């Protein structure tokens, strides 16, 4: 590897770290404006969002040569960042069996992973970054001696790797938790359906004055209600002891709460 190649990877690494942190800051500000409170919107525990780091770095590599043509820069940014977001969302869902964000309710979306509104926002953001923000960042970086920069970059990347490993371990535990919650939702749904069917059958049989069948249905309903009560109690215990990683990631990615929301709806039914 010659000096120019080494410098390329050094600059790429620095850009990745800088824009991961800036992206996280933007997400925090957006969440604060939307929800009125601090939310760590990153996939990792630390104050950085790797998707921003990769996205902006690739845009700078691929599109910086044509940065004077704003139309091509905008369209290229939309395409590149949309591809990255689609691949990231798809891979996360396949790896962890959970959809981390869902744009299915947005117009002009692709499989719920990307949508026109946020792709346009990505494109506009990249215009600002390439034309205004990055020249200032480059100027600041030029004041840092490369030897010192390499040390800082190595520390940051080591922190990223440690954070990534810790997060993946936590997410594996989260996957087990979410599977447990999903199974609970399915069991509650089956019991709710059985209760509904028994009530319907019981009503018809009462009309026909079939006392023996009526009593049998009443007994079945009592057993089902007891099962339902036991499941709800176990679910409440699981939620009470929910791991910190699960709480943090669900706060950052609300779409992961789907199974829990389904259970809340089922619990709210009256029988």
C-alpha positions as CSV (number, residue, x, y, z in Angstrom):
1,X,0.0,0.0,0.0
2,X,1.5,3.3,-1.1
3,X,1.1,6.7,0.7
4,X,-1.8,7.9,-1.5
5,X,-3.8,4.7,-0.7
6,X,-3.1,5.0,3.0
7,X,-4.2,8.6,2.9
8,X,-7.4,7.7,1.1
9,X,-8.4,5.2,3.8
10,X,-7.3,7.6,6.5
11,X,-9.6,10.3,5.0
12,X,-12.4,7.9,4.6
13,X,-12.1,6.8,8.2
14,X,-12.1,10.3,9.5
15,X,-15.1,11.2,7.3
16,X,-16.9,8.1,8.6
17,X,-16.3,9.0,12.2
18,X,-17.1,12.7,11.8
19,X,-20.4,12.3,9.9
20,X,-21.5,9.4,12.1
21,X,-21.3,11.7,15.1
22,X,-22.9,14.6,13.2
23,X,-25.7,12.3,11.9
24,X,-26.4,11.2,15.5
25,X,-26.6,14.8,16.6
26,X,-29.1,15.5,13.8
27,X,-31.2,12.5,14.8
28,X,-31.2,13.6,18.4
29,X,-32.3,17.1,17.5
30,X,-35.1,15.7,15.2
31,X,-36.3,13.4,17.9
32,X,-36.3,16.2,20.5
33,X,-38.3,18.4,18.2
34,X,-40.8,15.6,17.5
35,X,-41.1,14.0,20.9
36,X,-40.0,16.8,23.3
37,X,-37.4,14.6,25.0
38,X,-33.9,13.1,24.5
39,X,-33.8,9.8,22.6
40,X,-30.7,8.0,21.6
41,X,-31.7,7.3,18.0
42,X,-28.6,5.3,17.1
43,X,-28.3,1.6,16.5
44,X,-25.3,1.6,18.8
45,X,-25.0,2.8,22.4
46,X,-22.5,5.6,21.7
47,X,-23.2,9.0,20.1
48,X,-22.9,8.0,16.5
49,X,-25.0,6.6,13.6
50,X,-22.8,4.5,11.2
51,X,-25.3,4.8,8.4
52,X,-24.7,8.5,8.2
53,X,-21.0,8.0,8.2
54,X,-21.1,5.4,5.4
55,X,-23.7,7.4,3.5
56,X,-21.9,10.7,3.4
57,X,-18.5,9.1,2.9
58,X,-19.7,7.3,-0.2
59,X,-21.4,10.4,-1.5
60,X,-18.2,12.3,-1.1
61,X,-16.2,9.7,-2.9
62,X,-18.6,9.1,-5.8
63,X,-20.1,12.6,-6.3
64,X,-17.5,15.1,-5.1
65,X,-16.0,15.3,-8.7
66,X,-19.3,16.7,-10.0
67,X,-20.2,18.8,-6.9
68,X,-20.6,21.9,-9.0
69,X,-23.6,20.4,-10.9
70,X,-26.2,20.7,-8.1
71,X,-28.9,18.8,-10.1
72,X,-26.7,15.7,-10.7
73,X,-25.3,15.9,-7.2
74,X,-28.8,16.0,-5.7
75,X,-30.1,13.1,-7.9
76,X,-27.0,11.0,-7.3
77,X,-27.2,11.6,-3.5
78,X,-30.9,10.5,-3.5
79,X,-30.0,7.3,-5.4
80,X,-26.9,6.4,-3.4
81,X,-28.3,7.1,0.1
82,X,-31.6,5.3,-0.8
83,X,-29.7,2.2,-1.9
84,X,-27.6,2.3,1.3
85,X,-30.8,2.7,3.5
86,X,-32.6,-0.1,1.6
87,X,-29.6,-2.5,2.0
88,X,-29.2,-1.6,5.7
89,X,-32.9,-2.0,6.5
90,X,-33.1,-5.3,4.6
91,X,-29.9,-6.8,6.2
92,X,-31.0,-5.8,9.7
93,X,-34.3,-7.4,9.3
94,X,-32.8,-10.6,7.9
95,X,-30.1,-10.8,10.6
96,X,-32.3,-9.9,13.6
97,X,-35.8,-10.9,12.3
98,X,-37.1,-7.4,13.2
99,X,-38.0,-4.4,11.1
100,X,-36.1,-1.5,12.5
101,X,-38.0,1.2,10.6
102,X,-41.1,1.0,8.4
103,X,-42.1,3.6,5.8
104,X,-45.0,1.4,4.5
105,X,-47.5,4.2,5.4
106,X,-45.5,6.8,3.4
107,X,-46.2,7.5,-0.3
108,X,-43.9,6.1,-2.9
109,X,-42.0,3.7,-0.6
110,X,-40.1,0.6,-1.6
111,X,-40.9,-2.4,0.6
112,X,-41.1,0.0,3.6
113,X,-37.3,0.4,3.7
114,X,-37.1,3.7,1.8
115,X,-39.6,6.3,0.8
116,X,-39.5,9.4,-1.5
117,X,-39.9,11.9,1.3
118,X,-36.9,10.9,3.3
119,X,-34.8,10.1,0.1
120,X,-35.4,13.8,-1.0
121,X,-34.4,14.9,2.5
122,X,-31.2,12.8,2.2
123,X,-30.5,14.5,-1.2
124,X,-31.0,18.0,0.1
125,X,-28.8,17.2,3.2
126,X,-26.0,15.9,1.0
127,X,-26.2,19.1,-1.1
128,X,-25.6,21.2,2.1
129,X,-22.9,18.8,3.3
130,X,-20.9,18.7,0.1
131,X,-21.2,22.4,-0.7
132,X,-21.0,24.0,2.8
133,X,-20.2,21.6,5.6
134,X,-17.5,19.3,4.2
135,X,-15.2,22.1,3.0
136,X,-15.2,23.4,6.6
137,X,-14.6,19.9,8.0
138,X,-11.7,19.4,5.6
139,X,-10.2,22.7,6.7
140,X,-10.4,21.7,10.4
141,X,-8.9,18.2,9.7
142,X,-6.0,19.8,7.8
143,X,-4.9,21.4,11.1
144,X,-4.5,18.0,12.8
145,X,-1.2,16.3,12.3
146,X,-1.7,12.9,10.6
147,X,0.1,11.0,13.3
148,X,-2.2,12.4,15.9
149,X,-5.2,11.9,13.6
150,X,-4.3,8.3,13.2
151,X,-4.2,7.8,17.0
152,X,-7.6,9.5,17.4
153,X,-9.1,7.5,14.5
154,X,-7.8,4.2,15.9
155,X,-9.3,5.0,19.3
156,X,-12.7,5.9,17.8
157,X,-12.8,2.8,15.6
158,X,-11.9,0.6,18.5
159,X,-14.7,2.1,20.5
160,X,-17.0,1.5,17.5
161,X,-16.0,-2.2,17.3
162,X,-16.4,-2.7,21.0
163,X,-19.8,-0.9,20.9
164,X,-20.9,-3.0,17.9
165,X,-20.0,-6.3,19.6
166,X,-21.8,-5.3,22.8
167,X,-24.9,-4.1,20.9
168,X,-25.1,-7.3,18.8
169,X,-25.0,-9.4,21.9
170,X,-27.7,-7.2,23.4
171,X,-29.8,-7.5,20.2
172,X,-29.5,-11.3,20.3
173,X,-31.0,-11.2,23.8
174,X,-33.6,-8.8,22.5
175,X,-34.5,-11.2,19.7
176,X,-35.2,-13.9,22.3
177,X,-37.3,-11.4,24.3
178,X,-39.2,-10.4,21.2
179,X,-39.8,-14.0,20.2
180,X,-41.2,-14.6,23.7
181,X,-43.5,-11.6,23.4
182,X,-44.6,-12.7,19.9
183,X,-45.4,-16.2,21.1
184,X,-47.4,-14.6,24.0
185,X,-49.3,-12.5,21.5
186,X,-50.2,-15.6,19.4
187,X,-51.3,-17.6,22.5
188,X,-53.5,-14.6,23.7
189,X,-55.0,-14.3,20.2
190,X,-55.9,-18.0,20.1
191,X,-57.5,-17.8,23.5
192,X,-59.4,-14.7,22.6
193,X,-60.7,-16.3,19.5
194,X,-61.7,-19.4,21.4
195,X,-63.5,-17.2,24.0
196,X,-65.3,-15.4,21.2
197,X,-66.4,-18.6,19.5
198,X,-67.6,-20.1,22.8
199,X,-69.6,-17.0,23.6
200,X,-71.2,-17.2,20.2
201,X,-71.9,-20.9,20.4
202,X,-73.1,-20.4,24.0
203,X,-75.5,-17.7,22.9
204,X,-77.0,-20.0,20.2
205,X,-77.3,-22.9,22.6
206,X,-78.9,-20.7,25.3
207,X,-81.5,-19.7,22.8
208,X,-82.1,-23.4,22.1
209,X,-82.3,-24.1,25.9
210,X,-79.6,-26.8,25.8
211,X,-78.5,-26.6,29.4
212,X,-75.9,-29.3,29.4
213,X,-74.0,-27.8,26.4
214,X,-74.4,-24.3,28.0
215,X,-72.8,-25.5,31.2
216,X,-70.0,-27.1,29.3
217,X,-69.3,-23.9,27.4
218,X,-69.3,-21.9,30.6
219,X,-66.7,-24.3,32.1
220,X,-64.5,-24.0,29.0
221,X,-64.7,-20.2,29.1
222,X,-63.7,-20.2,32.8
223,X,-60.6,-22.3,32.0
224,X,-59.7,-20.1,29.0
225,X,-60.1,-17.0,31.1
226,X,-57.8,-18.5,33.7
227,X,-55.2,-19.3,31.0
228,X,-55.5,-15.8,29.7
229,X,-55.0,-14.4,33.2
230,X,-51.8,-16.5,33.7
231,X,-50.4,-15.5,30.3
232,X,-51.0,-11.8,31.0
233,X,-49.3,-12.1,34.4
234,X,-46.3,-13.7,32.9
235,X,-46.2,-11.0,30.2
236,X,-46.3,-8.3,32.8
237,X,-43.4,-9.9,34.6
238,X,-41.4,-10.0,31.4
239,X,-42.1,-6.4,30.6
240,X,-41.2,-5.4,34.2
241,X,-37.8,-7.1,33.8
242,X,-37.2,-6.0,30.3
243,X,-33.4,-5.7,29.6
244,X,-31.9,-2.3,29.3
245,X,-30.8,-3.0,25.7
246,X,-34.3,-3.8,24.7
247,X,-35.7,-0.6,26.3
248,X,-33.0,1.6,24.6
249,X,-33.4,0.1,21.2
250,X,-37.2,0.1,21.3
251,X,-37.0,3.8,22.2
252,X,-34.7,4.5,19.2
253,X,-36.7,2.3,16.8
254,X,-40.4,2.4,17.9
255,X,-41.5,0.0,15.1
256,X,-39.9,-2.8,17.1
257,X,-42.7,-2.6,19.6
258,X,-45.3,-4.1,17.2
259,X,-45.6,-7.4,19.1
260,X,-46.0,-5.6,22.4
261,X,-48.6,-3.3,21.0
262,X,-50.6,-6.3,19.7
263,X,-50.6,-7.8,23.2
264,X,-51.9,-4.5,24.7
265,X,-54.8,-4.6,22.2
266,X,-55.6,-8.2,23.1
267,X,-55.4,-7.5,26.8
268,X,-57.7,-4.6,26.3
269,X,-60.5,-6.8,25.0
270,X,-63.3,-7.6,27.3
271,X,-64.9,-11.0,27.6
